[in-house]
Amino acid sequence: MGERLSGKIAVITGSGRGIGRVSAELFAREGASVVVSDIDAGNAEETTKAITNAGGRAVCHPADVTDSSQVDALVDRAVEEFGRLDIMFNNAGGALPEVTHEVTDEKYREVVGLNMDGVFYGTRAALRVMVPQRSGCILITTSGAGLGSVKGLAVYGMAKAGVVNLAKSVAEEYGPLGIRANVVSPGPIASPGFEQFVDSVEGLRAKMEGGVPARRFGLPEEIANTALFLASDEASYVSGVVVPVDGGIAGKYPTPTPEMD
């Protein structure tokens, strides 16, 4: 067991699988007590058991982040169980590509609700605890679609861009109270849901991997490692920033170039 988060209390949404689960397990190994949350209760319970079986501290609290009352209850659970909240990792999110003019009102609300409303609810609930403490760390998972356009992901990208501004606003507004806010921006990551989508379209994997300077998809562990640093005291002077973890995609100049190996 490590000590980089020793004594800290963390809530991680969307931690039933993928990046969230790997992050929850890593945070626990580094000494944090973790409130595992996911809309899928079974997945959340599996993550919780994996942590406790490995000797870590965790409790399971399923929640739908699009419901503000459930998010408030999630944060309340952390305080009831552990007495405080040090890290709020708003990780839950996701969407599938869709032609913009065909997006229905219902689908629009679903994507915005999950990727922007849910992050705001989590951030607001956490701040209500962190302000009296005069300490805390807000983490948010965005996407490359929130930093630049991605075909078929206009609504998702809009929501992800919104939470980037939220983090920057929180960093400025609450910095004097000892509260930090930062954003992790994954590129294409080999999580279960993304892998399933990529393999459902013939030739898509090779095309997407070819567009990454590193020529591969990232691993959930690589996102979790970045989140761990940002959540730790090692990043005590880091706030209001977006950290791309994308194999070099964010650094590419957006112009057609010949392939060169």
C-alpha positions as CSV (number, residue, x, y, z in Angstrom):
1,M,0.0,0.0,0.0
2,G,1.2,3.5,-0.8
3,E,0.8,6.7,1.1
4,R,0.3,9.4,-1.6
5,L,-3.4,9.8,-0.5
6,S,-3.0,8.6,3.1
7,G,-5.9,9.8,5.2
8,K,-7.8,11.4,2.4
9,I,-11.5,10.7,1.6
10,A,-12.5,10.4,-2.1
11,V,-15.8,10.1,-3.9
12,I,-15.4,8.8,-7.5
13,T,-18.4,8.7,-9.8
14,G,-18.6,6.2,-12.6
15,S,-16.2,4.0,-10.7
16,G,-18.0,0.7,-11.5
17,R,-15.9,0.0,-14.5
18,G,-13.2,1.5,-16.8
19,I,-11.2,4.6,-15.8
20,G,-13.4,5.1,-12.7
21,R,-12.8,1.6,-11.4
22,V,-9.1,1.7,-12.0
23,S,-8.9,5.1,-10.3
24,A,-10.8,3.9,-7.3
25,E,-8.5,0.9,-6.8
26,L,-5.4,3.0,-7.3
27,F,-6.6,5.7,-4.9
28,A,-7.3,3.1,-2.3
29,R,-3.9,1.5,-2.7
30,E,-2.4,4.9,-2.1
31,G,-4.2,5.2,1.2
32,A,-7.5,7.0,0.4
33,S,-10.9,5.8,1.8
34,V,-13.1,5.7,-1.3
35,V,-16.8,6.1,-1.8
36,V,-17.4,4.0,-4.9
37,S,-20.4,5.3,-7.0
38,D,-21.9,4.1,-10.3
39,I,-25.4,4.0,-11.7
40,D,-24.9,0.2,-12.0
41,A,-25.1,-1.0,-8.5
42,G,-23.6,-4.4,-9.4
43,N,-20.5,-2.9,-10.9
44,A,-20.1,-0.5,-8.0
45,E,-20.3,-3.4,-5.6
46,E,-17.6,-5.3,-7.6
47,T,-15.2,-2.4,-7.4
48,T,-15.9,-2.0,-3.7
49,K,-15.2,-5.7,-3.0
50,A,-12.0,-5.6,-5.1
51,I,-10.7,-2.7,-2.9
52,T,-11.7,-4.2,0.4
53,N,-10.4,-7.7,-0.5
54,A,-7.0,-6.0,-1.3
55,G,-6.9,-4.4,2.2
56,G,-8.2,-1.0,1.2
57,R,-11.1,1.0,2.7
58,A,-14.2,1.6,0.5
59,V,-18.0,1.8,0.7
60,C,-20.5,1.4,-2.1
61,H,-23.1,4.0,-2.9
62,P,-24.8,3.7,-6.3
63,A,-26.2,6.9,-7.7
64,D,-27.5,8.5,-10.9
65,V,-25.4,11.7,-11.3
66,T,-28.2,13.3,-13.4
67,D,-30.3,13.5,-10.2
68,S,-29.1,16.2,-7.9
69,S,-30.7,14.7,-4.9
70,Q,-28.9,11.5,-5.4
71,V,-25.6,13.3,-5.8
72,D,-26.2,15.3,-2.6
73,A,-26.9,12.0,-0.8
74,L,-23.7,10.5,-2.2
75,V,-21.6,13.3,-0.7
76,D,-23.5,13.2,2.5
77,R,-22.6,9.4,2.7
78,A,-18.9,10.3,2.4
79,V,-19.2,12.7,5.3
80,E,-21.3,10.3,7.4
81,E,-18.9,7.4,6.9
82,F,-15.6,9.3,7.1
83,G,-16.2,12.7,8.6
84,R,-15.0,14.8,5.7
85,L,-14.4,14.9,1.9
86,D,-11.0,15.7,0.4
87,I,-11.4,14.6,-3.3
88,M,-14.5,14.8,-5.5
89,F,-13.6,13.0,-8.8
90,N,-16.5,13.7,-11.2
91,N,-15.7,11.0,-13.7
92,A,-19.0,9.7,-14.9
93,G,-19.9,10.5,-18.5
94,G,-20.1,9.1,-22.0
95,A,-21.9,9.3,-25.3
96,L,-22.0,7.6,-28.8
97,P,-21.5,9.6,-32.1
98,E,-24.6,10.9,-33.7
99,V,-25.2,13.3,-36.5
100,T,-25.9,16.7,-35.0
101,H,-29.1,17.6,-36.9
102,E,-30.6,14.2,-35.9
103,V,-30.2,14.6,-32.2
104,T,-33.6,14.6,-30.5
105,D,-34.5,16.8,-27.6
106,E,-34.5,13.7,-25.4
107,K,-31.1,12.6,-26.5
108,Y,-29.7,16.2,-26.1
109,R,-30.9,16.3,-22.5
110,E,-29.6,12.8,-21.8
111,V,-26.1,13.7,-23.0
112,V,-26.0,17.1,-21.3
113,G,-27.5,15.7,-18.1
114,L,-24.8,13.1,-17.8
115,N,-21.7,15.0,-18.9
116,M,-22.4,18.5,-17.7
117,D,-25.3,18.6,-15.2
118,G,-23.9,15.6,-13.3
119,V,-20.5,17.2,-13.0
120,F,-22.0,20.5,-11.7
121,Y,-24.1,18.7,-9.2
122,G,-21.1,16.8,-7.9
123,T,-18.9,19.9,-7.7
124,R,-21.6,21.9,-6.0
125,A,-22.3,19.2,-3.4
126,A,-18.6,18.8,-2.7
127,L,-18.0,22.5,-2.3
128,R,-20.7,22.7,0.4
129,V,-18.4,20.4,2.4
130,M,-15.1,21.7,1.3
131,V,-15.8,25.4,2.0
132,P,-16.2,25.0,5.7
133,Q,-13.1,22.7,5.7
134,R,-11.2,25.3,3.7
135,S,-9.6,22.5,1.8
136,G,-10.4,20.1,-1.0
137,C,-9.7,18.9,-4.5
138,I,-12.2,18.8,-7.4
139,L,-11.3,16.5,-10.3
140,I,-13.2,16.3,-13.6
141,T,-12.9,14.0,-16.5
142,T,-13.4,15.7,-19.8
143,S,-12.5,14.5,-23.3
144,G,-10.6,15.6,-26.4
145,A,-14.1,16.4,-27.8
146,G,-14.3,19.1,-25.1
147,L,-11.0,20.7,-26.4
148,G,-11.7,20.6,-30.1
149,S,-14.3,19.4,-32.5
150,V,-14.9,15.7,-33.1
151,K,-17.3,14.7,-35.9
152,G,-20.6,13.4,-34.5
153,L,-20.0,14.5,-31.0
154,A,-21.2,18.1,-31.0
155,V,-23.5,17.8,-28.0
156,Y,-21.0,15.7,-26.0
157,G,-18.2,18.1,-26.9
158,M,-20.3,21.1,-25.8
159,A,-21.0,19.5,-22.4
160,K,-17.3,18.5,-22.0
161,A,-16.2,22.0,-22.9
162,G,-18.6,23.4,-20.3
163,V,-17.0,21.4,-17.4
164,V,-13.6,22.6,-18.4
165,N,-14.8,26.2,-17.8
166,L,-16.5,25.0,-14.5
167,A,-13.2,23.7,-13.2
168,K,-11.4,27.0,-14.1
169,S,-14.1,29.0,-12.4
170,V,-14.0,26.9,-9.3
171,A,-10.2,27.2,-9.2
172,E,-10.4,31.0,-9.3
173,E,-13.4,31.4,-7.0
174,Y,-12.4,29.0,-4.3
175,G,-8.6,29.0,-4.5
176,P,-8.5,31.5,-1.6
177,L,-10.2,28.8,0.5
178,G,-7.7,26.2,-0.2
179,I,-9.7,24.4,-2.8
180,R,-8.2,23.2,-6.1
181,A,-10.0,22.1,-9.3
182,N,-8.4,20.4,-12.3
183,V,-9.4,18.5,-15.4
184,V,-8.1,15.3,-17.0
185,S,-8.7,15.0,-20.7
186,P,-8.3,11.4,-21.9
187,G,-7.7,10.5,-25.5
188,P,-9.0,7.2,-26.9
189,I,-8.7,4.9,-23.9
190,A,-9.0,1.1,-24.1
191,S,-11.9,0.9,-21.5
192,P,-14.6,-1.8,-22.0
193,G,-17.2,0.5,-23.5
194,F,-14.9,2.2,-25.9
195,E,-13.3,-1.1,-27.0
196,Q,-16.8,-2.5,-27.7
197,F,-17.7,0.5,-29.8
198,V,-14.4,0.5,-31.8
199,D,-14.7,-3.2,-32.6
200,S,-18.3,-2.8,-33.8
201,V,-17.1,-0.9,-36.9
202,E,-14.8,-2.7,-39.3
203,G,-11.5,-0.9,-39.8
204,L,-12.2,1.7,-37.1
205,R,-9.5,0.5,-34.7
206,A,-6.7,0.7,-37.2
207,K,-7.9,4.1,-38.4
208,M,-8.1,5.6,-34.9
209,E,-4.9,4.2,-33.7
210,G,-3.2,5.6,-36.8
211,G,-4.4,9.0,-35.8
212,V,-2.7,8.9,-32.5
213,P,1.0,10.1,-32.5
214,A,1.8,7.3,-30.0
215,R,0.1,4.8,-32.4
216,R,-1.9,3.1,-29.7
217,F,-4.9,3.6,-27.4
218,G,-4.2,4.6,-23.9
219,L,-4.8,2.5,-20.8
220,P,-7.2,3.3,-18.0
221,E,-4.2,3.1,-15.6
222,E,-2.6,6.0,-17.5
223,I,-5.6,8.2,-16.7
224,A,-5.7,7.0,-13.1
225,N,-2.1,7.8,-12.6
226,T,-2.6,11.4,-13.8
227,A,-5.7,11.8,-11.5
228,L,-3.7,10.4,-8.6
229,F,-1.0,13.1,-9.1
230,L,-3.6,15.9,-9.3
231,A,-5.4,14.6,-6.2
232,S,-2.3,14.3,-4.2
233,D,-0.4,17.0,-2.2
234,E,2.3,16.7,-4.8
235,A,0.0,18.9,-7.0
236,S,-0.7,21.4,-4.2
237,Y,0.1,24.4,-6.5
238,V,-1.7,23.0,-9.6
239,S,-5.2,24.3,-10.1
240,G,-7.4,25.4,-13.0
241,V,-5.6,23.4,-15.6
242,V,-6.5,20.7,-18.2
243,V,-4.1,17.8,-18.5
244,P,-4.4,16.0,-21.8
245,V,-3.5,12.3,-21.5
246,D,-3.9,11.4,-25.2
247,G,-0.7,10.1,-26.7
248,G,0.1,13.4,-28.3
249,I,-3.3,14.2,-30.0
250,A,-3.7,17.6,-28.3
251,G,-0.3,18.7,-29.5
252,K,-1.0,18.1,-33.2
253,Y,-1.4,21.0,-35.6
254,P,-4.8,20.6,-37.3
255,T,-3.8,20.5,-40.9
256,P,-3.6,17.6,-43.4
257,T,-0.1,16.1,-43.4
258,P,1.4,13.1,-45.3
259,E,2.0,9.9,-43.3
260,M,5.6,9.6,-42.2
261,D,6.9,6.6,-40.3
